[in-house]
Amino acid sequence: MDPARLAAYDVVHAVSVRDAYANLVLPSALRERGLSGRDAAFATELAHGTLRRGGYDDVLAHCVNRPLTKLDPEVRDVLRLGAHQILGMRVPAHAAVATSVDLARGVAGIGPSKFVNAVLRKVAARDLPGWQAELAPPYDRDPIGHLAAVHAHPRWVVEAFAAALDGSLAETAAALAADNEPARVTLAAWPGRSSVADLRAEGAEPGRWSPYAVVLTEGGDPHRIQAVAQGRAGVQDEGSQLVATALAEAPLAGGDSGSGSGTDERWLDLCAGPGGKAALLAGLAGRRSAALLAAELQPHRAELVDRALTPRGRRSRGVLGTVVADGTAPAWPPGVFDRVLVDAPCTGLGALRRRPEARWRRAAGDVAGLTPLQAELLTTALDSVRVGGVVAYVTCSPHLAETRDVVAAVLAGRSDVERLDARPLLPGVPDLGDGPEVQLWPHRHGTDAMFLALLRRTDGNDANHGNHGTRTEDGRSSQ
Ligand SMILES: C[S@@+](CC[C@H](N)C(=O)[O-])C[C@H]1O[C@@H](n2cnc3c(N)ncnc32)[C@H](O)[C@@H]1O
């Protein structure tokens, strides 16, 4: 049996029978099968592509004369991998069928190999557009259903993207297509620990937008980069870097007593695990004698944060500490922080290109389960920041219920917050819409679909503040 196909099988089977996460099992599967370079890349694309497409179960259901749930799980996964080779990877059909028969023999015994042969020959009778023409509802009758089938996303996700893109179905199609393209591995050079120049010297290329970003070209294994192995840089999407940097640069206003921008000393990351944004924020804080407190509910995730903030056991500059804390019941007094990040737990619909099986695991109902917590966390953040201080509300999701609607609901109940225009704080990044909030997109920006709202605390007395006007960079106020 071909070790690359076996490694891909290990991953797909672990996901389908054990609910494993592909990203977590892939590295050990590659290692166990001794794969590197092109073979590792083939196995990765085979596993990830198969999972993204939901195993081509719609096509397979058409080619098998009993419900797929009645098949042995081993045989079903071999068929899924075979279908992706034929329909998604341009492996010649005869090679895909022959290697799948071998794989079936290896993982499920001699019996099913004839069956696998017969089913995959039926799959190979059409190419992917041919199957889509057969199975997807016609665009003019059901555009959402059509896009869902063609781009392999659940219908509710297509609807959520379309709503966030002002109903543009052409852009929705582009966003869905971008989710099916593997994302390049992006690193952040954590300020004070390494620089983009250090990472470029190790063969990485500069990122597009963030001054701290580089992308890996060959192979994409971040651990071959010394700065990563030594905890001086970390894997982090450019969208995450942009929102953290925007918070660090957002204009503060004076406190209760005064003019100017007041203090800028204490920063808080309210939902810090596993610590990517905390590491970047701490680096930025350290440059201006501020320091970051990182809070996280889950003890094991707080440990990851602590590791990110204390490379080689030494606490970085700009770090106040890490606490295990429920962000909705703060362990600190109100009004003590100058800047607060709420990177809220969310559906993660903005990072589907990085988590191949995630779109099929989430359900529309998950959103309603998350929004009360998101609103509570944002409320705590606003209470934790001093008058004149800034809160960044961030999600890795473009779903309006988790983004715009949470911000609107929280602000509706307060008269002490003004919305800042976030767009100028992402300098050079185009296509940021009408503001004041920012929604990044893979198809527009090549980043994860991060959402950012910047909110500044006021004393609640200014008429312009109480009605949630938007402050522009030069201090003008608008509605
Ligand atoms: C989107 S992740 C944060 C990612 C992180 N900022 C980063 O860049 O690495 C959300 C985190 O919030 C944590 N969380 C969930 N409920 C929380 C709560 N009530 N208080 C604090 N953290 C919470 C989750 O455990 C998860 O680690």
The ligand as an SDF file (V2000), in Angstrom:
LIG
                    3D

 27 29  0  0  0  0  0  0  0  0999 V2000
  -11.2860   32.3900   19.8920 C   0  0  0  0  0  0  0  0  0  0  0  0
  -10.4720   31.6940   21.2310 S   0  0  0  0  0  0  0  0  0  0  0  0
   -9.2200   32.8810   21.5840 C   0  0  0  0  0  0  0  0  0  0  0  0
   -8.0010   32.7600   20.6940 C   0  0  0  0  0  0  0  0  0  0  0  0
   -6.8250   33.5680   21.2110 C   0  0  0  0  0  0  0  0  0  0  0  0
   -7.1510   34.9590   21.3830 N   0  0  0  0  0  0  0  0  0  0  0  0
   -5.6050   33.4670   20.3060 C   0  0  0  0  0  0  0  0  0  0  0  0
   -5.3750   34.3370   19.4840 O   0  0  0  0  0  0  0  0  0  0  0  0
   -4.8650   32.4860   20.4730 O   0  0  0  0  0  0  0  0  0  0  0  0
  -11.5970   31.9300   22.5380 C   0  0  0  0  0  0  0  0  0  0  0  0
  -11.1010   31.4640   23.9080 C   0  0  0  0  0  0  0  0  0  0  0  0
  -12.0430   31.9010   24.8840 O   0  0  0  0  0  0  0  0  0  0  0  0
  -12.0450   30.9470   25.9230 C   0  0  0  0  0  0  0  0  0  0  0  0
  -13.2580   31.1830   26.7300 N   0  0  0  0  0  0  0  0  0  0  0  0
  -14.4900   30.6380   26.5730 C   0  0  0  0  0  0  0  0  0  0  0  0
  -15.3240   31.1170   27.5230 N   0  0  0  0  0  0  0  0  0  0  0  0
  -14.6060   31.9730   28.2830 C   0  0  0  0  0  0  0  0  0  0  0  0
  -14.8980   32.7600   29.4260 C   0  0  0  0  0  0  0  0  0  0  0  0
  -16.1240   32.7570   29.9940 N   0  0  0  0  0  0  0  0  0  0  0  0
  -13.9090   33.5150   29.9570 N   0  0  0  0  0  0  0  0  0  0  0  0
  -12.6700   33.5210   29.4180 C   0  0  0  0  0  0  0  0  0  0  0  0
  -12.3250   32.7740   28.3350 N   0  0  0  0  0  0  0  0  0  0  0  0
  -13.2850   32.0190   27.7870 C   0  0  0  0  0  0  0  0  0  0  0  0
  -11.9800   29.6340   25.1840 C   0  0  0  0  0  0  0  0  0  0  0  0
  -11.5420   28.6140   26.0520 O   0  0  0  0  0  0  0  0  0  0  0  0
  -10.9850   29.9660   24.0660 C   0  0  0  0  0  0  0  0  0  0  0  0
   -9.6860   29.6260   24.4710 O   0  0  0  0  0  0  0  0  0  0  0  0
  1  2  1  0
  2  3  1  0
  2 10  1  0
  3  4  1  0
  4  5  1  0
  5  6  1  0
  5  7  1  0
  7  8  2  0
  7  9  1  0
 10 11  1  0
 11 12  1  0
 11 26  1  0
 12 13  1  0
 13 14  1  0
 13 24  1  0
 14 15  1  0
 14 23  1  0
 15 16  2  0
 16 17  1  0
 17 18  1  0
 17 23  2  0
 18 19  1  0
 18 20  2  0
 20 21  1  0
 21 22  2  0
 22 23  1  0
 24 25  1  0
 24 26  1  0
 26 27  1  0
M  CHG  2   2   1   9  -1
M  END
$$$$
